[in-house]
Amino acid sequence: MDLRIFTEPQQGASYDDQLAMAQRAEQLGFDAFFRSDHFLRMGAGDPLPGPTDAWTTLAGLARETSTIRLGTLVTSATFRHPGVLAVQVAQVDAMSGGRVELGLGAGWFAEEHTAYGVPFPDKRFGLLEEQLELVTGMWSTPVGETYSFAGEHYQLTDSPALPKPTQARLPIIVGGGGPRRTPRLAARFADEYNQSFPEKDVVVPQIGRVRAACEDAGRDPEDLVYSVAFIVCAGSDEAEIARRAAAIGREVDELREHGLAGTPAEIVDQLGAFAERGISRFYLQVMDMSDLEHLDLIAAEVLPHARAL
């Protein structure tokens, strides 16, 4: 099982905070460093230092790391025109030497759109589907040929479809819990299907829907990576677990029920249970970005066991 670090910088993290965590995650051997794509803090608390743009941040991290993979979980289709997004992601992939992955979603947080003047249409699934088709279409167009697209939301005419990503196929992540349309999009476009913060008893049924959508599309369901994301709160004993939970304003019992919380041995057991359900990749949501020792503990006492799952 791959273990990836996932952060929410809009909750109060500078670029330097993200750099420190990404570099520590790389040093410790985590598979990837991912971040959300949001422009507004959620909930009460100190709003400083303010948001950081996801792809600007990843461009910087691409030059200040060397092995760890980088990406978004997930970029909102409302934030960027897909033609521009295709250029941005391909450029960051080149800057990283081919270590970038693109998670793309429909967007959901209306308040951040209002706060920064970004249009937030009621119906966004069509935007997402066209963006996935357009981005992958631009990247797969042979060099020397042009790409045109005529959709309901976007139109491109004779685009040179450049630059290309460094990777022959830059991984696309599609996520969500929708019963019909999301599995269909994952089967059509994704290299990875992700469930972020689901109720634990819905993980297996949703994977079944995605696998069925793959079969309906004539695609081998085993072509997809199946992943989940949960908040993590690890401690060597109950006191340390409680301290880390309090630092992020959460209760230990609630974190145990809805996330990954407990001693390293408890967390390894939970990862093993998900591995038995077909999950081969886990995103560990780390909310206190100043607590790099949290990563140290997980790397020392969880990561070696996870790799064996």
Buried (B, 14 or more C-beta within 10 A) or exposed (E): BBBBBBBBBBBBBBBEBBBBBBBBBBBBEBBBBBBBBBBBBEEEEEEEEEBBBBBEBBBBBBEEBEEBBBBBBBBBBBBBBBBEBBBBBBBBBBBBBEBBBBBBBBBEBEEBBEEEEBEBEEEBBBBBBBBBBBBBBBBEBEEEEEBEBEBEBBEBEEBEBBBBBBBEEBBBBBBBBBEEBBBBBBBBBBBBBBBBEBEBEEBEEBBEBBBEBBEEEEBEBEEBBBBBBBBBBBBEEEEBBBBBBEBBEBEBEEBBEBBBBBBBEBBBEBBBEBBEEBBBBBBBBBBBBEBBEBBEBBBEBBBEBBEEB
